[in-house]
């Protein structure tokens, strides 16, 4: 498949660019309409969003990923004013946890978030990430990763300006740099904490030994990795370690890039350049099998009078009390719907039943192309 080059990349497109590919083109997806799902009282219920702890950091039980607010998967550019409206409406509905990254945009998503939350900055938690090799001034993506301590300090200075704030509540290393010992990364972050510029820190998609080493040097508040009904890898890796060490867990892509809210069906074919088109789990030969998961969600959505995505998010919340998903959206209705997932509850018998049903569905196809997966589960070099 030929991948077209384009001016911007979505989250996975960024990984492809770092690995030597560029993924940016229009998307032609035959979407199943979520509007056809049952109307749910839970969708409108945002007053009981609740709070959870990531380590010692308290956040709303559902967060908001803002990664697509400068450019969507479909490569359209959302209206900036509407993105501000969504950010502010989320806060009005009890959401206090916003997730960004230097790499999203790059830089531009942090600017949008900083503008949006300025009126209530002191009442929320901002998380953002460093680690890709991005020009500090222009935002140009360069090959590979960069977690050199001196670079981290400069990156954070830029983040503070773009976010219009004097501190970052939760700073993640976006991907482990195989050239830099994690102890050196922790040392750089510790220096920023001593200056009050960073309050908590975390890792994303790291190797488990690196997580333990990092936590031993400077206690980790949260780990961020892909986790959903569609991708359950962390259940046997990162989540048990987080539970052991008292670290929070933040699932990205908790709705499986649209799959778990019905946006992909057996007829879906992706346009050239859409990263999902080269993910094995969405290949035409695998989709019919994997859609059994969506059919299961439909059964539970009707049973709970909720939306498909709400069931998927509520399932995550039911797995562990230290899990806080961060679904991303550029649509107001979807943001309200996602927050409403916190009002969907399961009895112990129901969650046991649902867990068994999910486990019985074997997902076919890899979650990411090899060139992208190569950036996950990386162990930092030992410190000499």
Secondary structure, DSSP 8 states (H G I E B T S, - for coil): ------S---HHHHHHHHTT-------------GGGS---HHHH--TT--EEEETTEEEESB-EE-TTSSS-TT-----HHHHHHHHHHHHHTT--EEE--TTTTTTHHHHHHHHHHGGGGGGSEEEEEE-EEE-TTT--EEEEE---HHHHHHHHHHHHHHHTSS-EEEEEESS--TTS-HHHHHHHHHHHHHTTSEEEEEEESB-HHHHHHHHHHS---EEEEE-SSS--GGGGTHHHHHHHHT-EEEEESTTTTTGGGT---TT----TT-GGGG-GGGSHHHHHHHTHHHHHHHHHHHHHT--HHHHHHHHHHHH-TTB-B--B-S-HHHHHHHHGGGG----HHHHHHHHHHHHTS---S-SS-HHHHTTSSB------
